[in-house]
């Protein structure tokens, strides 16, 4: 038994049209009109596949295929929101492979012991509302529902109002659910599978992640008549931080990655000395201890950079997720499925956060990676070859069948 | 004879209400609704003072007080637009002191030989439409009218459309005009007058200015799974440029100032490696030769920073104004006026560009500075004491009377 490659390919093309950018990427930010259209398309396909569709208080969508017994379901899914000018694989590939796995169960009239549930999580990316993985975080009981509802986008629009506006504020409580397992197929977003010529990654866990926010307050002044000797330039201090954040990764070595992805200057005009800069610092490593070593270095770096320029600052380490190991039985099931599929695979860690991270807190979870060309993602050039997608989808199908008890 | 301090103070308060920020600063960007209201207020005051008001093709406002003979006028003025969250003195103080000088001529029924004309220039700041001093540049024949009309703000709105929308697209040709002299009172925007306890600066000229624009193209990618070894981060290269621009000022020494005031990151989210950064570089010095030495250093700096990070770039040195010496007879008249006023004064250079810079290209021009507290400007904290303003306004009045032939 195997999935229908051409049917899956058509689904990828169709859903990829919703929010498509002129250069072939995707802009489908959470709870926008594009996201609503993507959700509506998915709900229609889920109905066609005979799933019972329900929506919870965070707009998470569930489509249940009954099992032979009243047991907790095997859940499969991912998200359909994207970053701005992102790609067509991040998130929606996992949702569509899960849909294809269910369609394949239908094709063969298979009745599994456990129900099988397709799930689509709200606002995984964190591009519009922070933090990322907001809705799986609420579902796992890690983020209060009220906090999530009150998250605001850069224009001050509240998440709750947008949920209501697009018609996805559902009645089901967003709370931990009993489950047999949670499986998520996703693109690797790194170069390793491609470099080693592999089609599938059996994901053993997700690296530890720390997010910090730095606000530097300098003295806004005119760029012309203000002598260098009296300047307190917030951007000069910020530049030293950006350089230093890169240096921390070099000094710690290993697999640690450090990124300043967001930096905003005020008033941001040619002839004014920047009075204020805000920036983000993202640090990740497989080992929690590495983050414990990185953050004090960051504190020191920021203090010295700001002292040197004579500016004040506020530094908040506002989000931290520890290393998340996936469930051994689920990882083993994924590995068996990859082997049975005949896919060239390896065990691997995820460098990106995923909804599976929060799901692992409430039940046995695991992930399947497929390669990203050039290791690239969160960009319009994001690409995974159909041959690899097919192997990944078959691995997902077999692992779900195995765990749901129908193989 | 002297100006009416209390009347001037009231005018400063009234015009300062239009576009006032909650913290007592000013946001009155060129050709916005606030700018229109500021202009309307000025036109009403000019009418009350008996001036004949005309508007030119660039929205520059002229208010003429007839002279005894048909001679070229003494022009006085500045601008009423501001930077975002700027102050209440930059620009409008020069316009209001010129208005006060004319009101004082009226008070004493003085008939000057030359006419006296109050002028308000459009878009001096360059905060909304680039470059700065756009309308005096057109008037001086240095910027083509078509280029100015097609200048667009950050939302893509065209200057010509905004001129029309607010009702300040006038019929008068915006071309060089014969003039006896151009006088502009302005805040120093630097610390020198205050440091030396002086009330008035007799401005001898304006420093040379160079503006450059740098676009860095890196590789946008996910901040998590992308190993440090394959990154091409546009912001890391930009940070090296910001640091290097500061270093160039230190190396060249003297009065040179260098500023990166504008820096924009794309896609600018926490978990994406910046794919693109644009930034501005502003370099100024009293001597043109210093700029000739600074720009090749900047070229080298950018090349090395981008080579090191493996990113591509485009660097344009798109605007350059040479050192502008003011007319010796006008400078002498200003100095006589300062002495007659009894003001403590010094000769000084301007570190900021002003409309007087372009006016100097078409006739005899000069400027009067008053102190800026803490040297600060282009910020809400901008402040000049009323005692200093009074001395500056009296200096302007006397210099205008002297040059117009009526003293």
Interface residues (C-beta under 8 A of the other chain):
Chain A: X83 X84 X85 X125 X126 X127 X130 X132 X188 X189 X190 X191 X207 X209 X211 X219 X220 X221 X222 X223 X224 X225 X226 X227 X228 X230 X233 X235 X236 X238 X239 X240 X242 X243 X246 X249 X250 X255 X256 X257 X258 X259 X260 X261 X262 X263 X264 X265 X267 X268 X269 X270 X271 X272 X273 X274 X275 X280 X282 X284 X350 X351 X352 X353 X372 X375 X376 X377 X378 X379
Chain B: X83 X84 X85 X125 X126 X127 X130 X132 X188 X189 X190 X191 X207 X209 X211 X219 X220 X221 X222 X223 X224 X225 X226 X227 X228 X230 X233 X235 X236 X238 X239 X240 X242 X243 X246 X249 X250 X255 X256 X257 X258 X259 X260 X261 X262 X263 X264 X265 X267 X268 X269 X270 X271 X272 X273 X274 X275 X280 X282 X284 X350 X351 X352 X353 X372 X375 X376 X377 X378 X379
